[in-house]
Amino acid sequence: MLKNINPQLQVYFECLPIHIKNHILELKRPINSLNELLSCVELIEKQEKRWDDPQHGR
């Protein structure tokens, strides 16, 4: 059982790519709604795009 994910969201959580799931679990913050889950996914994806940006670090 996922400690920080609302059990009602588990079906949505399980559909996510493994690297997204791992990031969410590392956050160790409670996710109680679908909006919270989607917000976490969006932030992680934005962060990944920023790191993939060739101009990052300039």
N, C-alpha and C positions, 0 to 999 in steps of 0.2 A: 504494500500500500504506500502511496505517495503521501508523505507527511504534510507537505506545503500546498498540495493541490486538492481542491474540493473534489470529493469522490464523484460528484455528478459531472465533473469536467474531464474525467479520466479518458473517456472515449475520444474526446477532441485532442487531448494531450497525446494519446497514443498514435494519432495520425500525423504528428509532426515529425520532421526529420530528426534523426538521433542527435545531431550536433545542437539543434535548437533545444531539444529536451534536456540535454546535458547542461546547457547554459542556464535554463530555467531552474533546474534543480540546484545548481551552484549558487543561485541567488538566495536561496533559503528564505524567501519571503512568501507569505501566504498569498495564494491566488484563489479567490473565492467566487469569481464571476468569469463569464466568457469574455467580457470586455477587458478584464485584467489580463487574462491569458493572451488575448489578441494584441494588447498593448505591449506586453513583454516580447512577443514574437516580432512585432514591428520594430521595437527598439533594437533587438538583437540583429535583425536584418539590416537596419540602418548602420549599425556599428560595423558589421561585416563589409558592407559596401564602402564605408569610409576607409577601412584598412586595405581594401582591394584597389582603392583609387591610386593611380600612379603618381599623383601630385601630393599624396599624403606624406608629411614629413618635410615638405619644402618650406 
